[in-house]
Amino acid sequence: MTKSLKKTATVAVRSLVPGRPHHAQWMITRKCNYHCRGCNVWKEQDQRELSTEEIIRGLDILKDLGIVEIVLSGGNPLLREDAPEIIEYASNLFVTTVYDNGSMATKKIEALRNVDFVAISIDSLDEAKNDYIKAVPGAWKKAMKAVETLHNERISVSVTPTISQLNLYEIVGITNYFTQKGIPVWYCLYSFDQSEDKNQLFRIGKINDELIIRDDQAMVKLCDSLIEMKKKNRKILITTKLLNALRTLFLEGKRTWNCRALQNFLVIDHLGRIAGCHSHNFSGSIFDLPKLWNSENFNLLRKTYNKCKQCAYLCYIFYSLHGNPYGNLTLAKDQWKNVKLLFER
């Protein structure tokens, strides 16, 4: 059995253990070299971060807890000098995704060869518009070059546009452009923190009237288009269930899910602090996670998260919708397909 298939088999088995979280997102750094208009990370950077050894210890804890998928993000995780070591270790344990704004991937290409997905953020095929959103001249050219280079190197690169009012009418075109080249596309949705918790773990989104989706009908139409496109295009990496939830949200203003933060997923910041999601106060340290997971305090927090209706971050919606044993089984089967997908280019 190849290394990739062996890992897929072990994470598939792990995903079927009941009462365990499936997904973790670890913002391993707050450092960022871009100034995206819908984000505030670049305004709230912090030079402090865990050491390599501490992160590796934390990854072992997440594995023992039952985590199947991990996203390494930031800031830009590739700005860490020890990113190759962290990525290699994570890639041996989890279905691993590494986010990059397109500026660093070609510089860390050897470190990315074994990850399951390198997610490159491209928000428009229009160079000027993309650079405007990123607020960095030349961002589009770097990102497009990164996608081309990684794809040619047979590294599993994907493109992740953030859907906003500025690019809402381009998403179908972006999707067709990259998937026709054999490059998968998944999506983020512009959102900004509306938290009532002044001590929330960290802040990601920033209110920007240009980016807020005002054309709800166009968003509904986009969901319909992607649902139809998915029937013939398996490189569109968003589930029909999630698209239907978004469709209902924009059509009727109804949330068809309850948040399952700290049940199906959790987030970790650059200092190792944990929470169900970033919009609430941190709940402890990753190093205390084994004794906290089944605690009464966490059970109370889960009830708070379950009632929360503050955000529309796609990753949180996704793992709230797909966190039951059947959903985990479906995701596990998908990972077997993804292993095959890696070798088709």
MIVO-523897 format. One line per field, with one value per residue (C-alpha): residue number from 1; residue in one letter; chain; x, y, z. Coordinates in steps of 0.001 Angstrom, whole numbers, plus 500000, padded with zeros to 6 digits. Example, Ala and Ser with C-alpha at 12.3 -4.5 7.8 and 13.67 -1.06 7.14 Angstrom:
2
pos <- 1_2 $
code <- a_s $
unit <- A_A $
u <- 512300_513670 $
v <- 495500_498940 $
w <- 507800_507140 $
END
This chain:
345
pos <- 1_2_3_4_5_6_7_8_9_10_11_12_13_14_15_16_17_18_19_20_21_22_23_24_25_26_27_28_29_30_31_32_33_34_35_36_37_38_39_40_41_42_43_44_45_46_47_48_49_50_51_52_53_54_55_56_57_58_59_60_61_62_63_64_65_66_67_68_69_70_71_72_73_74_75_76_77_78_79_80_81_82_83_84_85_86_87_88_89_90_91_92_93_94_95_96_97_98_99_100_101_102_103_104_105_106_107_108_109_110_111_112_113_114_115_116_117_118_119_120_121_122_123_124_125_126_127_128_129_130_131_132_133_134_135_136_137_138_139_140_141_142_143_144_145_146_147_148_149_150_151_152_153_154_155_156_157_158_159_160_161_162_163_164_165_166_167_168_169_170_171_172_173_174_175_176_177_178_179_180_181_182_183_184_185_186_187_188_189_190_191_192_193_194_195_196_197_198_199_200_201_202_203_204_205_206_207_208_209_210_211_212_213_214_215_216_217_218_219_220_221_222_223_224_225_226_227_228_229_230_231_232_233_234_235_236_237_238_239_240_241_242_243_244_245_246_247_248_249_250_251_252_253_254_255_256_257_258_259_260_261_262_263_264_265_266_267_268_269_270_271_272_273_274_275_276_277_278_279_280_281_282_283_284_285_286_287_288_289_290_291_292_293_294_295_296_297_298_299_300_301_302_303_304_305_306_307_308_309_310_311_312_313_314_315_316_317_318_319_320_321_322_323_324_325_326_327_328_329_330_331_332_333_334_335_336_337_338_339_340_341_342_343_344_345 $
code <- m_t_k_s_l_k_k_t_a_t_v_a_v_r_s_l_v_p_g_r_p_h_h_a_q_w_m_i_t_r_k_c_n_y_h_c_r_g_c_n_v_w_k_e_q_d_q_r_e_l_s_t_e_e_i_i_r_g_l_d_i_l_k_d_l_g_i_v_e_i_v_l_s_g_g_n_p_l_l_r_e_d_a_p_e_i_i_e_y_a_s_n_l_f_v_t_t_v_y_d_n_g_s_m_a_t_k_k_i_e_a_l_r_n_v_d_f_v_a_i_s_i_d_s_l_d_e_a_k_n_d_y_i_k_a_v_p_g_a_w_k_k_a_m_k_a_v_e_t_l_h_n_e_r_i_s_v_s_v_t_p_t_i_s_q_l_n_l_y_e_i_v_g_i_t_n_y_f_t_q_k_g_i_p_v_w_y_c_l_y_s_f_d_q_s_e_d_k_n_q_l_f_r_i_g_k_i_n_d_e_l_i_i_r_d_d_q_a_m_v_k_l_c_d_s_l_i_e_m_k_k_k_n_r_k_i_l_i_t_t_k_l_l_n_a_l_r_t_l_f_l_e_g_k_r_t_w_n_c_r_a_l_q_n_f_l_v_i_d_h_l_g_r_i_a_g_c_h_s_h_n_f_s_g_s_i_f_d_l_p_k_l_w_n_s_e_n_f_n_l_l_r_k_t_y_n_k_c_k_q_c_a_y_l_c_y_i_f_y_s_l_h_g_n_p_y_g_n_l_t_l_a_k_d_q_w_k_n_v_k_l_l_f_e_r $
unit <- A_A_A_A_A_A_A_A_A_A_A_A_A_A_A_A_A_A_A_A_A_A_A_A_A_A_A_A_A_A_A_A_A_A_A_A_A_A_A_A_A_A_A_A_A_A_A_A_A_A_A_A_A_A_A_A_A_A_A_A_A_A_A_A_A_A_A_A_A_A_A_A_A_A_A_A_A_A_A_A_A_A_A_A_A_A_A_A_A_A_A_A_A_A_A_A_A_A_A_A_A_A_A_A_A_A_A_A_A_A_A_A_A_A_A_A_A_A_A_A_A_A_A_A_A_A_A_A_A_A_A_A_A_A_A_A_A_A_A_A_A_A_A_A_A_A_A_A_A_A_A_A_A_A_A_A_A_A_A_A_A_A_A_A_A_A_A_A_A_A_A_A_A_A_A_A_A_A_A_A_A_A_A_A_A_A_A_A_A_A_A_A_A_A_A_A_A_A_A_A_A_A_A_A_A_A_A_A_A_A_A_A_A_A_A_A_A_A_A_A_A_A_A_A_A_A_A_A_A_A_A_A_A_A_A_A_A_A_A_A_A_A_A_A_A_A_A_A_A_A_A_A_A_A_A_A_A_A_A_A_A_A_A_A_A_A_A_A_A_A_A_A_A_A_A_A_A_A_A_A_A_A_A_A_A_A_A_A_A_A_A_A_A_A_A_A_A_A_A_A_A_A_A_A_A_A_A_A_A_A_A_A_A_A_A_A_A_A_A_A_A_A_A_A_A_A_A_A_A_A_A_A_A_A_A_A_A_A_A_A_A_A_A_A_A $
u <- 500000_501391_501977_499035_496638_497821_497166_493775_492849_493845_492044_488972_488847_489448_486562_484075_484776_481673_481854_485074_485742_486523_488203_490653_491849_495141_496201_499839_500915_499419_502046_500700_502256_498976_496397_493124_490203_487910_490387_491996_494709_497332_496330_496531_499744_501569_505174_504584_503874_504436_507738_508098_508239_505089_503142_504256_503164_499837_499414_499886_497180_494794_495472_494748_491555_490373_490940_490866_491352_493500_493849_497061_496430_497210_498120_500128_501492_504242_505834_507063_510629_509735_506693_508272_508786_505287_503655_505534_504518_500882_500700_501609_498734_495822_494134_496075_495325_497734_496454_498528_497657_499786_502942_504853_503920_506554_509208_508201_507355_509262_507391_504063_504605_502877_499918_496439_495540_497378_494661_495613_493394_492340_489253_488990_490338_490581_494108_493267_490217_492053_494926_492422_490799_494191_495462_498855_500089_501186_499170_497250_500335_502011_498918_498340_502000_501806_498786_500442_503749_502234_499912_502796_504765_501836_501228_497573_496755_493259_491862_489726_487878_486102_482597_481634_479623_482758_483081_479642_478938_482356_482307_480919_483548_486349_485137_485028_488401_490311_488385_488754_492496_492051_492427_489805_487945_486382_484957_484992_482153_482856_481786_482780_482743_479627_480680_479202_482192_484774_487328_486893_489813_490787_489159_489291_486689_486350_483171_483485_480389_481941_482203_478882_476606_473597_472210_470639_468928_472250_473643_470695_471250_474936_474038_471676_474366_476990_474557_473960_477634_478602_476613_479235_482248_483684_486455_483961_484752_481612_478787_475239_474040_476093_474934_471316_471906_473380_470524_467966_469955_469966_466483_464594_467005_466798_469622_469003_471832_472831_476471_478417_481589_483533_481698_482599_485354_487565_490051_493468_495367_499065_499532_497868_494629_491521_487869_484992_485167_487137_484141_484093_486533_489246_488439_491869_495119_495607_497908_494999_492585_492488_491162_488920_487116_484617_484449_481269_482627_482959_479483_478105_480105_478705_475203_476270_477796_474745_472506_474906_473747_476427_478392_478182_481725_481525_483955_481877_478653_480186_481330_478079_476169_478469_479479_477318_478648_476995_478566_481958_481552_480718_483771_485950_484784_485488_489073_489564_488373_490747_493726_492846_492376_495973_497329_495064_496974 $
v <- 500000_503425_506057_508133_505190_504088_507555_507714_504352_505399_508742_507054_504684_507565_509508_506800_506918_508506_511546_512845_516105_515771_519038_521542_524830_526011_529592_528832_532456_535948_537164_538256_540027_541107_543792_542224_544638_542169_541074_542617_540054_542277_545087_542883_540972_539357_538237_535722_532124_528588_526848_524015_521488_522856_522672_519092_518177_519849_517900_514649_515736_516467_513045_511304_513347_511964_514854_513712_516937_519925_523301_525236_528929_532288_534973_533117_529860_529708_532813_530645_529476_526091_525664_522720_520710_521465_520654_517385_516232_517210_515587_512218_512374_514205_515169_518412_521728_524654_528136_530665_534016_533070_534842_532026_528659_528679_529522_526567_524160_521176_521485_521237_518048_515749_517865_516936_520458_523731_526375_529484_532523_534098_536310_537366_536606_540364_541239_544795_543720_540898_543207_545772_543186_541990_545575_544403_545194_542074_539708_538252_537453_535746_533700_532625_531681_529708_527733_526995_525984_523706_522109_521425_519950_517597_519140_519109_522779_524216_527731_529311_532472_534368_535096_538729_541411_542369_538990_537398_537419_535950_532816_530513_531802_531383_527861_526853_528436_526460_523191_522903_522921_520095_522371_521934_524948_525448_528589_530984_533418_536980_537464_539737_539208_540371_538882_540028_538586_541347_538724_536503_534298_536495_538456_537601_539556_543293_545073_546445_547706_546918_543236_542626_540615_542792_540851_537923_536643_536454_534438_532050_531742_531023_528213_526760_526974_525254_522506_521780_522068_519620_516874_516777_518390_516652_519192_521606_520965_522110_519806_520067_520057_523154_524883_524191_525638_528790_528988_528937_531487_534015_533214_533039_534361_531018_529002_525301_524239_524613_525355_522324_524136_522274_519129_518542_521131_523523_526286_527019_530292_531080_530814_527430_528754_526833_527621_526079_529012_532223_534448_533464_533705_531072_528038_526813_525565_522825_521158_520806_519636_515928_516699_519548_517756_515874_518474_520098_523473_522301_520799_524191_525933_523544_524660_528289_527566_525554_528579_531069_532653_535305_534141_532602_531288_528392_526161_526375_525740_522806_520972_521717_520107_517133_516198_513157_509594_509359_512680_511491_508297_510339_512539_509492_508015_511353_511196_507899_509670_512551_510224_509058_512676_513459_511090_512085_515129 $
w <- 500000_499078_501716_500438_500486_503913_505324_503674_505172_508681_508559_507092_510064_512479_510963_511921_515662_517261_519533_518035_516169_512486_511566_513018_511624_513066_512421_513120_512612_512586_510162_506798_503835_502161_502984_501796_501995_503713_506366_509402_510156_508556_510934_514015_513453_516350_516209_518991_518001_519205_518569_516074_518890_520507_517264_516649_520187_519471_516235_518140_520577_517707_516171_519482_519840_516498_514100_510485_508521_509381_507719_508314_507837_509376_508429_505850_507304_504689_506203_509070_508533_509999_507741_505848_509029_510343_507008_506605_510076_509633_506207_507696_510181_508561_505348_505199_503502_503446_502578_500674_499142_496154_497266_498970_497459_494724_497328_499529_496745_498154_501442_499639_497658_500149_501221_500088_498990_498563_498494_496526_496938_493632_493678_490042_486592_486175_487270_488361_490360_492102_493053_494309_496590_497840_498042_496790_493255_491427_493653_490698_488647_491607_492421_488821_488507_491740_490519_487177_488764_491395_488864_486484_489388_490057_493465_494457_494067_494225_493816_496543_495536_498292_497010_497519_495766_493842_492135_492546_488809_487971_490112_487427_485004_487546_488279_484614_483855_486468_486504_482724_483381_485888_488900_491667_493011_496387_497883_500772_501406_502432_506008_508831_512563_514333_517632_520897_522722_523151_524140_521096_520136_517196_514405_510722_508816_508489_507418_503919_502093_498714_499594_501356_499051_498225_495280_497114_493978_492157_495051_494837_491091_491695_494106_491502_488820_490962_491943_488258_487352_490101_488366_485602_487235_490282_490630_492187_495839_497610_498630_497322_500908_501655_498473_499392_502863_501311_498855_501672_503652_500805_499507_502793_505389_507225_508687_508123_510427_514054_514726_515908_516953_519612_518548_514912_514646_516556_515864_517313_517215_516891_520659_520941_522394_521372_520784_518899_516505_516398_517200_520878_523750_523906_526021_527035_525560_523027_525537_527953_525260_526249_529725_528545_525707_527871_530628_531905_530833_527228_527318_528357_525637_523036_523953_523500_520094_519058_519551_517946_514676_514231_511212_507760_507399_504940_506794_509986_508083_506240_509350_511110_508245_507752_511263_511979_511464_508038_507046_508244_506228_503129_503667_504228_500929_499261_500494_498670_495509_496214_496382_492868_491819_492825_490180_487298_486141 $
END
